[in-house]
Amino acid sequence: MNKRIRELVDEAYTEVMHERGGTYMAFDKAKFAELIVQECIDICDAYGMPDGTSQTAMILSAAIKRKFGVK
């Protein structure tokens, strides 16, 4: 597993309230998936230029957003 994926795994842990009191850290699969999708969008956006010189990157970014319901 590469360093960035390990970082995303760490970010996907969330604090959860235990029914008997106290809290614990739990891995949130949905949050992990969202982080990966956002990372892909960010990569595409980094290659897309505001002046439209990289339309392919902008099209890919928009397609990923549509596919996964990201706004």
MMTF fields as JSON, N, C-alpha, C and O atoms, coordinates in Angstrom:
{
  "mmtfVersion": "1.0.0",
  "mmtfProducer": "UNKNOWN",
  "numBonds": 283,
  "numAtoms": 284,
  "numGroups": 71,
  "numChains": 1,
  "numModels": 1,
  "chainsPerModel": [1],
  "groupsPerChain": [71],
  "chainIdList": ["A"],
  "bondAtomList": [4, 2, 8, 6, 12, 10, 16, 14, 20, 18, 24, 22, 28, 26, 32, 30, 36, 34, 40, 38, 44, 42, 48, 46, 52, 50, 56, 54, 60, 58, 64, 62, 68, 66, 72, 70, 76, 74, 80, 78, 84, 82, 88, 86, 92, 90, 96, 94, 100, 98, 104, 102, 108, 106, 112, 110, 116, 114, 120, 118, 124, 122, 128, 126, 132, 130, 136, 134, 140, 138, 144, 142, 148, 146, 152, 150, 156, 154, 160, 158, 164, 162, 168, 166, 172, 170, 176, 174, 180, 178, 184, 182, 188, 186, 192, 190, 196, 194, 200, 198, 204, 202, 208, 206, 212, 210, 216, 214, 220, 218, 224, 222, 228, 226, 232, 230, 236, 234, 240, 238, 244, 242, 248, 246, 252, 250, 256, 254, 260, 258, 264, 262, 268, 266, 272, 270, 276, 274, 280, 278],
  "bondOrderList": [1, 1, 1, 1, 1, 1, 1, 1, 1, 1, 1, 1, 1, 1, 1, 1, 1, 1, 1, 1, 1, 1, 1, 1, 1, 1, 1, 1, 1, 1, 1, 1, 1, 1, 1, 1, 1, 1, 1, 1, 1, 1, 1, 1, 1, 1, 1, 1, 1, 1, 1, 1, 1, 1, 1, 1, 1, 1, 1, 1, 1, 1, 1, 1, 1, 1, 1, 1, 1, 1],
  "groupList": [{"groupName": "MET", "atomNameList": ["N", "CA", "C", "O"], "elementList": ["N", "C", "C", "O"], "formalChargeList": [0, 0, 0, 0], "bondAtomList": [1, 0, 2, 1, 3, 2], "bondOrderList": [1, 1, 2], "singleLetterCode": "M", "chemCompType": "L-PEPTIDE LINKING"}, {"groupName": "ASN", "atomNameList": ["N", "CA", "C", "O"], "elementList": ["N", "C", "C", "O"], "formalChargeList": [0, 0, 0, 0], "bondAtomList": [1, 0, 2, 1, 3, 2], "bondOrderList": [1, 1, 2], "singleLetterCode": "N", "chemCompType": "L-PEPTIDE LINKING"}, {"groupName": "LYS", "atomNameList": ["N", "CA", "C", "O"], "elementList": ["N", "C", "C", "O"], "formalChargeList": [0, 0, 0, 0], "bondAtomList": [1, 0, 2, 1, 3, 2], "bondOrderList": [1, 1, 2], "singleLetterCode": "K", "chemCompType": "L-PEPTIDE LINKING"}, {"groupName": "ARG", "atomNameList": ["N", "CA", "C", "O"], "elementList": ["N", "C", "C", "O"], "formalChargeList": [0, 0, 0, 0], "bondAtomList": [1, 0, 2, 1, 3, 2], "bondOrderList": [1, 1, 2], "singleLetterCode": "R", "chemCompType": "L-PEPTIDE LINKING"}, {"groupName": "ILE", "atomNameList": ["N", "CA", "C", "O"], "elementList": ["N", "C", "C", "O"], "formalChargeList": [0, 0, 0, 0], "bondAtomList": [1, 0, 2, 1, 3, 2], "bondOrderList": [1, 1, 2], "singleLetterCode": "I", "chemCompType": "L-PEPTIDE LINKING"}, {"groupName": "GLU", "atomNameList": ["N", "CA", "C", "O"], "elementList": ["N", "C", "C", "O"], "formalChargeList": [0, 0, 0, 0], "bondAtomList": [1, 0, 2, 1, 3, 2], "bondOrderList": [1, 1, 2], "singleLetterCode": "E", "chemCompType": "L-PEPTIDE LINKING"}, {"groupName": "LEU", "atomNameList": ["N", "CA", "C", "O"], "elementList": ["N", "C", "C", "O"], "formalChargeList": [0, 0, 0, 0], "bondAtomList": [1, 0, 2, 1, 3, 2], "bondOrderList": [1, 1, 2], "singleLetterCode": "L", "chemCompType": "L-PEPTIDE LINKING"}, {"groupName": "VAL", "atomNameList": ["N", "CA", "C", "O"], "elementList": ["N", "C", "C", "O"], "formalChargeList": [0, 0, 0, 0], "bondAtomList": [1, 0, 2, 1, 3, 2], "bondOrderList": [1, 1, 2], "singleLetterCode": "V", "chemCompType": "L-PEPTIDE LINKING"}, {"groupName": "ASP", "atomNameList": ["N", "CA", "C", "O"], "elementList": ["N", "C", "C", "O"], "formalChargeList": [0, 0, 0, 0], "bondAtomList": [1, 0, 2, 1, 3, 2], "bondOrderList": [1, 1, 2], "singleLetterCode": "D", "chemCompType": "L-PEPTIDE LINKING"}, {"groupName": "ALA", "atomNameList": ["N", "CA", "C", "O"], "elementList": ["N", "C", "C", "O"], "formalChargeList": [0, 0, 0, 0], "bondAtomList": [1, 0, 2, 1, 3, 2], "bondOrderList": [1, 1, 2], "singleLetterCode": "A", "chemCompType": "L-PEPTIDE LINKING"}, {"groupName": "TYR", "atomNameList": ["N", "CA", "C", "O"], "elementList": ["N", "C", "C", "O"], "formalChargeList": [0, 0, 0, 0], "bondAtomList": [1, 0, 2, 1, 3, 2], "bondOrderList": [1, 1, 2], "singleLetterCode": "Y", "chemCompType": "L-PEPTIDE LINKING"}, {"groupName": "THR", "atomNameList": ["N", "CA", "C", "O"], "elementList": ["N", "C", "C", "O"], "formalChargeList": [0, 0, 0, 0], "bondAtomList": [1, 0, 2, 1, 3, 2], "bondOrderList": [1, 1, 2], "singleLetterCode": "T", "chemCompType": "L-PEPTIDE LINKING"}, {"groupName": "HIS", "atomNameList": ["N", "CA", "C", "O"], "elementList": ["N", "C", "C", "O"], "formalChargeList": [0, 0, 0, 0], "bondAtomList": [1, 0, 2, 1, 3, 2], "bondOrderList": [1, 1, 2], "singleLetterCode": "H", "chemCompType": "L-PEPTIDE LINKING"}, {"groupName": "GLY", "atomNameList": ["N", "CA", "C", "O"], "elementList": ["N", "C", "C", "O"], "formalChargeList": [0, 0, 0, 0], "bondAtomList": [1, 0, 2, 1, 3, 2], "bondOrderList": [1, 1, 2], "singleLetterCode": "G", "chemCompType": "PEPTIDE LINKING"}, {"groupName": "PHE", "atomNameList": ["N", "CA", "C", "O"], "elementList": ["N", "C", "C", "O"], "formalChargeList": [0, 0, 0, 0], "bondAtomList": [1, 0, 2, 1, 3, 2], "bondOrderList": [1, 1, 2], "singleLetterCode": "F", "chemCompType": "L-PEPTIDE LINKING"}, {"groupName": "GLN", "atomNameList": ["N", "CA", "C", "O"], "elementList": ["N", "C", "C", "O"], "formalChargeList": [0, 0, 0, 0], "bondAtomList": [1, 0, 2, 1, 3, 2], "bondOrderList": [1, 1, 2], "singleLetterCode": "Q", "chemCompType": "L-PEPTIDE LINKING"}, {"groupName": "CYS", "atomNameList": ["N", "CA", "C", "O"], "elementList": ["N", "C", "C", "O"], "formalChargeList": [0, 0, 0, 0], "bondAtomList": [1, 0, 2, 1, 3, 2], "bondOrderList": [1, 1, 2], "singleLetterCode": "C", "chemCompType": "L-PEPTIDE LINKING"}, {"groupName": "PRO", "atomNameList": ["N", "CA", "C", "O"], "elementList": ["N", "C", "C", "O"], "formalChargeList": [0, 0, 0, 0], "bondAtomList": [1, 0, 2, 1, 3, 2], "bondOrderList": [1, 1, 2], "singleLetterCode": "P", "chemCompType": "L-PEPTIDE LINKING"}, {"groupName": "SER", "atomNameList": ["N", "CA", "C", "O"], "elementList": ["N", "C", "C", "O"], "formalChargeList": [0, 0, 0, 0], "bondAtomList": [1, 0, 2, 1, 3, 2], "bondOrderList": [1, 1, 2], "singleLetterCode": "S", "chemCompType": "L-PEPTIDE LINKING"}],
  "groupTypeList": [0, 1, 2, 3, 4, 3, 5, 6, 7, 8, 5, 9, 10, 11, 5, 7, 0, 12, 5, 3, 13, 13, 11, 10, 0, 9, 14, 8, 2, 9, 2, 14, 9, 5, 6, 4, 7, 15, 5, 16, 4, 8, 4, 16, 8, 9, 10, 13, 0, 17, 8, 13, 11, 18, 15, 11, 9, 0, 4, 6, 18, 9, 9, 4, 2, 3, 2, 14, 13, 7, 2],
  "groupIdList": [1, 2, 3, 4, 5, 6, 7, 8, 9, 10, 11, 12, 13, 14, 15, 16, 17, 18, 19, 20, 21, 22, 23, 24, 25, 26, 27, 28, 29, 30, 31, 32, 33, 34, 35, 36, 37, 38, 39, 40, 41, 42, 43, 44, 45, 46, 47, 48, 49, 50, 51, 52, 53, 54, 55, 56, 57, 58, 59, 60, 61, 62, 63, 64, 65, 66, 67, 68, 69, 70, 71],
  "secStructList": [7, 7, 2, 2, 2, 2, 2, 2, 2, 2, 2, 6, 3, 3, 3, 3, 3, 7, 6, 6, 1, 1, 3, 3, 3, 3, 3, 7, 2, 2, 2, 2, 2, 2, 2, 2, 2, 2, 2, 2, 2, 2, 2, 2, 2, 2, 2, 1, 7, 6, 6, 1, 6, 6, 2, 2, 2, 2, 2, 2, 2, 2, 2, 2, 2, 2, 2, 2, 6, 7, 7],
  "xCoordList": [0.858, 0.0, 0.909, 1.866, 0.602, 1.467, 1.123, 0.104, 1.987, 1.869, 0.551, -0.081, 0.13, -1.103, -2.322, -3.218, -2.368, -3.505, -3.522, -4.588, -2.353, -2.291, -2.805, -3.488, -2.471, -2.968, -4.49, -5.153, -5.042, -6.499, -7.174, -8.241, -6.551, -7.079, -7.146, -8.161, -6.064, -6.047, -7.138, -7.769, -7.358, -8.395, -9.803, -10.734, -9.96, -11.289, -11.748, -12.883, -10.892, -11.326, -12.087, -11.664, -13.219, -14.039, -14.344, -14.387, -14.55, -14.876, -16.354, -17.214, -16.635, -18.005, -18.343, -17.531, -19.55, -20.009, -20.427, -21.177, -19.942, -20.324, -21.611, -21.79, -22.519, -23.813, -23.687, -24.588, -22.595, -22.398, -21.549, -21.115, -21.326, -20.518, -19.13, -18.651, -18.509, -17.181, -17.244, -18.315, -16.082, -15.986, -14.898, -14.06, -14.929, -13.884, -13.733, -14.617, -12.605, -12.345, -12.771, -12.405, -13.538, -14.03, -13.692, -13.721, -13.373, -13.084, -14.392, -15.278, -14.51, -15.719, -15.474, -14.799, -16.037, -15.83, -16.343, -15.7, -17.492, -18.066, -17.16, -16.952, -16.625, -15.733, -14.466, -13.976, -13.934, -12.743, -13.01, -12.184, -14.172, -14.529, -14.634, -14.15, -15.262, -15.385, -14.02, -13.799, -13.112, -11.764, -11.027, -10.332, -11.176, -10.519, -11.106, -10.369, -12.427, -13.077, -12.626, -12.312, -12.593, -12.163, -10.712, -10.357, -9.877, -8.471, -8.371, -7.564, -9.192, -9.203, -9.665, -9.097, -10.692, -11.182, -10.094, -9.878, -9.419, -8.352, -7.223, -6.659, -6.893, -5.85, -6.282, -5.503, -7.516, -8.019, -8.03, -7.608, -8.52, -8.6, -7.221, -7.079, -6.213, -4.854, -4.327, -3.489, -4.818, -4.383, -5.26, -4.875, -6.435, -7.333, -6.995, -6.879, -6.841, -6.48, -7.739, -8.652, -7.789, -8.957, -9.28, -10.435, -8.268, -8.519, -8.996, -9.167, -9.213, -9.754, -8.734, -9.115, -7.441, -6.419, -6.342, -5.752, -6.928, -6.941, -8.379, -8.801, -9.112, -10.52, -10.698, -11.68, -9.779, -9.904, -9.928, -10.764, -9.026, -8.989, -10.278, -10.799, -10.798, -12.038, -13.22, -14.106, -13.244, -14.319, -14.258, -15.29, -13.048, -12.893, -13.314, -13.991, -12.925, -13.316, -14.838, -15.408, -15.491, -16.96, -17.611, -18.628, -17.038, -17.601, -17.486, -18.413, -16.355, -16.181, -17.185, -17.792, -17.359, -18.313, -19.734, -20.467, -20.118, -21.465, -21.625, -22.632, -20.646, -20.72, -20.901, -21.648, -20.205, -20.236, -21.066, -21.066, -21.778, -22.682, -21.987, -22.511, -20.806, -20.06, -20.413, -20.524, -20.586, -20.953, -19.759, -19.876],
  "yCoordList": [-1.166, 0.0, 1.236, 1.31, 2.199, 3.375, 4.378, 4.253, 5.355, 6.322, 7.088, 7.279, 7.527, 8.317, 7.489, 7.997, 6.239, 5.387, 5.196, 5.229, 4.997, 4.882, 6.161, 6.102, 7.303, 8.569, 8.651, 9.11, 8.205, 8.218, 7.252, 7.549, 6.096, 5.139, 5.817, 5.731, 6.489, 7.178, 8.244, 8.404, 8.97, 10.008, 9.426, 10.114, 8.178, 7.558, 7.048, 6.591, 7.118, 6.733, 7.884, 9.038, 7.56, 8.578, 8.157, 6.97, 9.143, 8.877, 8.526, 9.234, 7.436, 6.94, 6.837, 6.391, 7.255, 7.137, 5.692, 5.096, 5.148, 3.79, 3.883, 4.818, 2.915, 2.982, 2.937, 3.396, 2.396, 2.316, 3.473, 3.464, 4.442, 5.589, 5.515, 4.438, 6.631, 6.688, 6.68, 6.621, 6.74, 6.754, 5.788, 5.357, 5.46, 4.648, 5.077, 5.714, 4.72, 5.063, 3.886, 2.739, 4.18, 3.151, 3.548, 4.726, 2.548, 2.791, 2.983, 2.13, 4.117, 4.464, 4.179, 4.942, 3.067, 2.658, 3.705, 3.977, 4.287, 5.297, 6.521, 7.069, 6.947, 8.105, 7.781, 8.626, 6.569, 6.157, 6.219, 6.722, 5.705, 5.745, 7.188, 7.514, 8.053, 9.461, 10.126, 10.926, 9.796, 10.37, 9.944, 10.753, 8.683, 8.202, 8.894, 9.335, 8.987, 9.654, 11.113, 11.61, 11.801, 13.202, 13.33, 14.287, 12.381, 12.391, 12.298, 12.994, 11.438, 11.311, 12.604, 13.029, 13.224, 14.5, 15.563, 16.334, 15.596, 16.585, 16.407, 17.387, 15.154, 14.893, 15.438, 16.113, 15.15, 15.668, 17.185, 17.816, 17.774, 19.233, 19.874, 20.97, 19.215, 19.755, 19.844, 20.693, 18.968, 18.992, 19.868, 20.221, 20.222, 21.107, 22.553, 22.954, 23.314, 24.717, 25.585, 25.277, 26.67, 27.55, 28.088, 28.394, 28.204, 28.744, 27.666, 27.936, 26.434, 25.362, 24.656, 23.953, 24.819, 24.199, 22.685, 21.988, 22.18, 20.733, 20.258, 19.893, 20.269, 19.883, 18.433, 18.11, 17.56, 16.146, 15.996, 15.266, 16.675, 16.591, 17.126, 16.55, 18.223, 18.799, 17.88, 17.755, 17.238, 16.292, 15.088, 14.625, 14.573, 13.431, 13.793, 13.008, 14.958, 15.409, 15.473, 14.992, 16.059, 16.162, 14.776, 14.544, 13.863, 12.512, 11.767, 11.064, 11.919, 11.264, 11.847, 11.101, 13.151, 13.795, 13.283, 12.98, 13.19, 12.694, 11.235, 10.873, 10.42, 8.981, 8.712, 7.812, 9.506, 9.255, 10.267, 10.251, 11.154, 12.089, 13.154, 13.587, 13.578, 14.623, 15.966, 16.091, 16.958, 18.291, 19.197, 20.359],
  "zCoordList": [0.0, 0.0, 0.0, 0.771, -0.868, -0.925, 0.187, 0.867, 0.347, 1.439, 1.401, 2.44, 0.221, 0.127, 0.525, 1.201, 0.121, 0.506, 2.018, 2.632, 2.625, 4.092, 4.763, 5.785, 4.183, 4.731, 4.63, 5.56, 3.499, 3.336, 4.303, 4.839, 4.527, 5.51, 6.877, 7.569, 7.262, 8.556, 8.644, 9.688, 7.551, 7.531, 7.624, 8.044, 7.238, 7.204, 8.566, 8.702, 9.561, 10.903, 11.529, 11.455, 12.149, 12.794, 14.229, 14.553, 15.062, 16.458, 16.57, 16.045, 17.253, 17.39, 18.878, 19.689, 19.209, 20.595, 20.865, 20.091, 21.952, 22.356, 23.152, 23.933, 22.964, 23.641, 25.161, 25.864, 25.676, 27.128, 27.654, 28.806, 26.815, 27.213, 26.606, 26.25, 26.495, 25.905, 24.383, 23.78, 23.798, 22.344, 21.893, 22.685, 20.612, 20.001, 18.552, 17.98, 17.973, 16.578, 15.695, 15.955, 14.664, 13.746, 12.312, 11.956, 11.501, 10.099, 9.355, 9.406, 8.657, 7.914, 6.428, 5.737, 5.958, 4.556, 3.572, 2.559, 3.87, 2.971, 2.888, 1.805, 4.021, 4.015, 3.22, 2.47, 3.377, 2.63, 1.13, 0.368, 0.707, -0.712, -1.198, -2.282, -0.402, -0.777, -0.908, -1.817, -0.005, -0.057, -1.328, -1.944, -1.719, -2.942, -4.169, -5.051, -4.22, -5.355, -5.432, -6.513, -4.281, -4.278, -4.718, -5.405, -4.333, -4.752, -6.285, -6.901, -6.891, -8.354, -9.02, -10.026, -8.455, -8.987, -8.889, -9.824, -7.756, -7.56, -8.566, -9.05, -8.881, -9.878, -11.233, -11.906, -11.639, -12.922, -12.924, -13.893, -11.825, -11.751, -11.822, -12.364, -11.289, -11.324, -12.754, -13.057, -13.632, -15.028, -15.899, -17.014, -15.403, -16.156, -15.867, -14.709, -16.897, -16.736, -16.828, -17.595, -16.047, -16.086, -17.482, -17.776, -18.337, -19.678, -20.658, -21.846, -20.151, -20.985, -21.85, -22.786, -21.57, -22.409, -22.223, -23.049, -21.157, -20.958, -20.786, -19.688, -21.87, -21.82, -21.391, -20.723, -21.757, -21.381, -19.87, -19.336, -19.173, -17.712, -17.107, -16.153, -17.652, -17.131, -17.395, -16.55, -18.552, -18.882, -17.957, -17.472, -17.706, -16.8, -15.382, -14.717, -14.92, -13.588, -13.473, -12.493, -14.46, -14.455, -14.514, -13.86, -15.287, -15.395, -14.065, -13.664, -13.385, -12.085, -11.08, -10.312, -11.083, -10.185, -10.434, -9.492, -11.72, -12.061, -11.618, -11.009, -11.922, -11.629, -10.14, -9.753, -9.29, -7.861, -7.078, -5.848, -7.793, -7.135, -6.307, -5.28, -6.749, -6.053, -6.669, -7.889, -5.829, -6.324, -6.36, -6.749]
}
